[in-house]
Amino acid sequence: MNDTRVFIQTYGCRMNACDTEIICAILRNAGFTLVHHPEKADVAILNCCSVREDGHIAALDKVRKLKQFNRSIKTVLCGCFAKLVDSGFLRSNPNIDAVVTPESYREMPETLSRLEAGDVGFIVSNEISDDLYQEILPSEYLNIPNRAIILGKGCNQKCAYCIEPYTRGAERYVNLDTVMANLDVLFHRHEGGIVTLVGHMVDRYMCAGVNFATLLREVAKECERHNAWVKYLSSHPMTYSDEVLSAVSDCDNIMRVVHLPVQSGSNEVLNRMRRGYTIEQYLETIKRVRAICPDMNIVTDIMVGFCGETDSDFRQSVELIEQFRPGEVNVYAFSMRSNTYAHRAYIDDVTEDIKRERMQIAVETASRIRREYMQSELGISQKFMSGAMSGINRREFSNIYNRTYSQRSGLRDCGENLIVEGRLSLENNLFTVDI
């Protein structure tokens, strides 16, 4: 048994959260002790995102505070952001003791041993690996009902703004047996909950002759046996197929929510982004989704301030979400990342002030549409799956989800001035909620 105590904190997407599970399993199998509080740790691992700048800024600030609290603590930076780090970065950030890239997590125990021996200021990078860690099953470090399973890593789309093809590589996928083995581990611990299938473009899944629609049906069937729901992210407007939609329509425990990022309402901007579709094609996909699954909650993304975006381009984005009225809109400002096509070919010519102004307009529009969407649910009863339960008789709940992934936080106020009262059903781990 190793006496080294390890704390790990995750920044960014569900992919990084899944990687945290892999790291924890590797360290636990090597005899390290995992702790949930940094003040109890000898080593702190920061699993950091590369997609937007705020992810690594928050991690670096965390490292600074950890070192202020305990100068002897060793710090490791990992995650997709680690692929962007070089020796110059380490010299500029002396609070970082080591860096481990996503392909090198099997070397994490050796990395911690090197730190314990006094070696600092090094990068562990296995550039030739495309390791998916298929045989490594989830640890119990994040033992919560809502769990994610990685279907694959990498992306071949290569949108102009996106760093993921550089940090995660080309698309590759785990096999169906690996997915089912992960499910077996999750359900051995607890019934119910929500299983999220994660990939950069899940609908392009293909492994050993099994496509995403087939895999989705198999996962849904197994989850049904354990009173669990299934969701997946993310999808692409041009690869989200009728076969997948049919699986969603046929299986009651597949959540009626799809993440279909549009990014912009301007065809000119979409072309510069290299998204691979026009607004007209995107709206045809939305029409097809709603024809097959009328109750589908469509979640989309809007990026403001991409290179060359004019006021007219931005207005088209606002008009687009007004037109097709998604249930949820994630709004964010463009952040130039190195090693992207945009970094090589374009100029980040929209000022930060304009980005903030457009962000505010888009967020206000999205919030209004969201409120209207939620108000349409007033006066009905729905089934909700709990994200966490505590208290006497486990009657207090938080982070609950209905089948269209409308989240309700807390017991009384769900954040949009809607009052909910929950009754814990004795079967299937579900709440009946009057809205």
Beta strands, then each sheet from edge to edge (+ up, - down):
strand 1: 5-10
strand 2: 33-35
strand 3: 43-47
strand 4: 74-78
strand 5: 98-100
strand 6: 122-124
strand 7: 147-150
strand 8: 152-153
strand 9: 172-173
strand 10: 194-198
strand 11: 206-207
strand 12: 210-211
strand 13: 229-233
strand 14: 257-259
strand 15: 297-304
strand 16: 328-333
strand 17: 381-390
strand 18: 396-402
strand 19: 407-408
strand 20: 421-424
strand 21: 430-434
sheet 1: 2+ 1+ 3+ 4+ 5+ 6+
sheet 2: 7+ 10+ 13+
sheet 3: 8+ 9-
sheet 4: 11+ 12-
sheet 5: 14+ 15+ 16+
sheet 6: 19+ 18- 17+ 21- 20+
end
